Amino acid sequence: MSDSFRNICVVGGGPAGLSAAIALRRENSYVTVVDCGIPPMDKACGEGLMPDSISALGKLGIEIPADVGFPFRGVRFADGRSSVRADFPNGAARGVRRTILHELLIRHAVTEGVRIIWGAKQVRLVTNGLSVNGRFINADLVVGADGQNSNIRRQACVNRILHERRRYGFRRHYRIAPWSPYMEVQWGPRSQIYVTPIANDEICVAVISRDFNLRLDQALPDFPDLHERLRTAEPVSRELGGLSISRRLHRVHRQNVVLVGDASGSVDAITGQGICLAVKQAHALRVALRAGNIGEYQRLHRALMKRPQVMGSLMLMLERNVGLRQRALAGLARNPEVFESLLALHVGASSFRRVCSWRLVDFGRALLAA
Ligand SMILES: Cc1cc2nc3c(=O)[nH]c(=O)nc-3n(C[C@H](O)[C@H](O)[C@H](O)COP(=O)(O)OP(=O)(O)OC[C@H]3O[C@@H](n4cnc5c(N)ncnc54)[C@H](O)[C@@H]3O)c2cc1C
C-alpha cells in the first residue's frame, strides 16, 4: 500500500463500508469507520446473497457459517402463465437475515483491527480528514460508504448523476418453511415480488414497484398462489421500506475522497446484486490503492457496474412492457437453456461474449418479431 494512505476513514458502516474497511485494513492501513447508526441496524433488503457475493466475501476472509441463513440453488421467474428456473453454475446462494450479515461483518472488521465509531453525528469533510461530532479525525483518504443519500458524495462535489430511476421496495418476514430451493421472482401487473428462503422456518418477501403507496398487503392479491401460501403464515417482522435506485454517477472519486456501495451508484434491487457490488468495489479499491493509483478505482468501478447495469436494464424493460414480458417468460419457459445462460451471466459465471451465442440472438429475434 502506498504510504500516502496510512490513515483511512470510512463514513458508513453498512456492507460497503465494512467490506472496504476490512479490505484496506488488510493492507496495514489504520482504518476507522464512522456511522450515524447504532447496531443492530436493519434495512429493507431481499436478503439474497448470490454465489458471487459469497465468494467475494470469502476473499475478505468472511465465511458464512453453515448454520447461518438458508441455501438456495437458483432462481425461478414466474408470471402466473409461465415459469422457468435455472440453477447457479457457480455454487449455491444463501438467504441471510440482514441483521445477521451485518453482525458478521462487524465482528470480522473488529477482529481485523478496524476501529468503529457508532452514533457519529455531524460528519464533515475537513482539510486532512473528518470532523465527527466536532472532533477531528486525521485521514489521508476518506471512503464515502454512506448509502443512497450520501452526504460525503455531496460534500465532495461528486454528485453529478448521469442516469437515475427510482422504485420502492418493502419487505417482511414470514414464519413458514421454504417451499422451494429457488429464489422466486414473481412478475405481477403492478409489481414484482421476490421470495428468499432465509431459515428452515422463515422466508423474506420483498415487493418492488414504481408506486410508493403499494405495500405488500395490497400487492399480494396480484399473486394468488403466493397470497394463499402466506394467508396462514405468521409475519415475524414489521414491514420495512427502502428506495430501489438505478443510478449512474459521472465519477466516484475526487482528490482524497472515493465512493463505494450505494453511495457510488446502484442497480435496481430486483437484480439482487447490491451487496455483491459493494464487496467487489472494496476489493477494487484495495487493488487501486496498492498500485498507488486511486484513479484506477474509477476504471475498475465502471467495469464492475457494467454487467449488473445491463441486466438491471433488461429486467426493467420487462417490468415496463407487459406484452414483451409475457412473450419473454413464455419463450424462456420453452427454452430454459437460454434462462440458464442469462443467469450464469448475471452471477458472473459467464461473459457477454459467451452468452451472445446464436441461440440467444435467435431467441431475441423471435421475441421482437412475435
Ligand atoms: C427492497 C430492496 C431489496 C434489496 N435486495 C437485495 C438483495 O436481495 N441482495 C443484495 O445484494 N442487495 C439487495 N438490495 C440492495 C442492498 O440492500 C444495498 O445495495 C446495500 O445495502 C448497499 O450497502 P451500502 O453499505 O452501500 O449502504 P447501506 O446499507 O445503506 O449502508 C449505509 C450506512 O451508512 C450509514 N450512514 C448514512 N448516512 C450517514 C452519515 N451522514 N454519516 C454517517 N453514517 C451514515 C448508515 O447508517 C448505514 O449503516 C436491496 C435493496 C432494496 C431497497
PDBQT file of the ligand as one rigid body, heavy atoms in Angstrom, charges set to zero:
ROOT
HETATM    1  C1  LIG A 401     -36.098  -3.568  -1.297  1.00  0.00    +0.000 C 
HETATM    2  C2  LIG A 401     -34.629  -3.853  -1.506  1.00  0.00    +0.000 A 
HETATM    3  C3  LIG A 401     -34.215  -5.171  -1.697  1.00  0.00    +0.000 A 
HETATM    4  C4  LIG A 401     -32.855  -5.474  -1.884  1.00  0.00    +0.000 A 
HETATM    5  N1  LIG A 401     -32.482  -6.781  -2.037  1.00  0.00    +0.000 NA
HETATM    6  C5  LIG A 401     -31.172  -7.097  -2.180  1.00  0.00    +0.000 A 
HETATM    7  C6  LIG A 401     -30.746  -8.458  -2.258  1.00  0.00    +0.000 A 
HETATM    8  O1  LIG A 401     -31.560  -9.385  -2.188  1.00  0.00    +0.000 OA
HETATM    9  N2  LIG A 401     -29.414  -8.720  -2.405  1.00  0.00    +0.000 N 
HETATM   10  C7  LIG A 401     -28.487  -7.712  -2.472  1.00  0.00    +0.000 A 
HETATM   11  O2  LIG A 401     -27.293  -7.988  -2.623  1.00  0.00    +0.000 OA
HETATM   12  N3  LIG A 401     -28.852  -6.405  -2.389  1.00  0.00    +0.000 NA
HETATM   13  C8  LIG A 401     -30.169  -6.080  -2.228  1.00  0.00    +0.000 A 
HETATM   14  N4  LIG A 401     -30.544  -4.759  -2.104  1.00  0.00    +0.000 N 
HETATM   15  C9  LIG A 401     -29.514  -3.718  -2.189  1.00  0.00    +0.000 C 
HETATM   16  C10 LIG A 401     -28.677  -3.625  -0.909  1.00  0.00    +0.000 C 
HETATM   17  O3  LIG A 401     -29.516  -3.534   0.217  1.00  0.00    +0.000 OA
HETATM   18  C11 LIG A 401     -27.764  -2.392  -0.974  1.00  0.00    +0.000 C 
HETATM   19  O4  LIG A 401     -27.104  -2.368  -2.204  1.00  0.00    +0.000 OA
HETATM   20  C12 LIG A 401     -26.749  -2.411   0.167  1.00  0.00    +0.000 C 
HETATM   21  O5  LIG A 401     -27.393  -2.190   1.396  1.00  0.00    +0.000 OA
HETATM   22  C13 LIG A 401     -25.707  -1.310  -0.039  1.00  0.00    +0.000 C 
HETATM   23  O6  LIG A 401     -24.860  -1.268   1.069  1.00  0.00    +0.000 OA
HETATM   24  P1  LIG A 401     -24.174   0.118   1.487  1.00  0.00    +0.000 P 
HETATM   25  O7  LIG A 401     -23.280  -0.221   2.615  1.00  0.00    +0.000 OA
HETATM   26  O8  LIG A 401     -23.667   0.803   0.297  1.00  0.00    +0.000 OA
HETATM   27  O9  LIG A 401     -25.373   1.054   2.008  1.00  0.00    +0.000 OA
HETATM   28  P2  LIG A 401     -26.272   0.906   3.314  1.00  0.00    +0.000 P 
HETATM   29  O10 LIG A 401     -26.596  -0.500   3.571  1.00  0.00    +0.000 OA
HETATM   30  O11 LIG A 401     -27.395   1.868   3.098  1.00  0.00    +0.000 OA
HETATM   31  O12 LIG A 401     -25.343   1.427   4.499  1.00  0.00    +0.000 OA
HETATM   32  C14 LIG A 401     -25.018   2.786   4.613  1.00  0.00    +0.000 C 
HETATM   33  C15 LIG A 401     -24.524   3.040   6.029  1.00  0.00    +0.000 C 
HETATM   34  O13 LIG A 401     -24.147   4.421   6.120  1.00  0.00    +0.000 OA
HETATM   35  C16 LIG A 401     -24.654   4.973   7.314  1.00  0.00    +0.000 C 
HETATM   36  N5  LIG A 401     -24.849   6.426   7.090  1.00  0.00    +0.000 N 
HETATM   37  C17 LIG A 401     -25.757   7.011   6.278  1.00  0.00    +0.000 A 
HETATM   38  N6  LIG A 401     -25.619   8.343   6.324  1.00  0.00    +0.000 NA
HETATM   39  C18 LIG A 401     -24.598   8.617   7.162  1.00  0.00    +0.000 A 
HETATM   40  C19 LIG A 401     -23.978   9.811   7.616  1.00  0.00    +0.000 A 
HETATM   41  N7  LIG A 401     -24.369  11.002   7.175  1.00  0.00    +0.000 N 
HETATM   42  N8  LIG A 401     -22.962   9.708   8.488  1.00  0.00    +0.000 NA
HETATM   43  C20 LIG A 401     -22.539   8.502   8.953  1.00  0.00    +0.000 A 
HETATM   44  N9  LIG A 401     -23.091   7.329   8.541  1.00  0.00    +0.000 NA
HETATM   45  C21 LIG A 401     -24.100   7.383   7.650  1.00  0.00    +0.000 A 
HETATM   46  C22 LIG A 401     -25.938   4.216   7.590  1.00  0.00    +0.000 C 
HETATM   47  O14 LIG A 401     -26.274   4.234   8.974  1.00  0.00    +0.000 OA
HETATM   48  C23 LIG A 401     -25.600   2.810   7.091  1.00  0.00    +0.000 C 
HETATM   49  O15 LIG A 401     -25.078   1.997   8.114  1.00  0.00    +0.000 OA
HETATM   50  C24 LIG A 401     -31.896  -4.430  -1.916  1.00  0.00    +0.000 A 
HETATM   51  C25 LIG A 401     -32.314  -3.088  -1.732  1.00  0.00    +0.000 A 
HETATM   52  C26 LIG A 401     -33.656  -2.803  -1.527  1.00  0.00    +0.000 A 
HETATM   53  C27 LIG A 401     -34.078  -1.365  -1.326  1.00  0.00    +0.000 C 
ENDROOT
TORSDOF 0
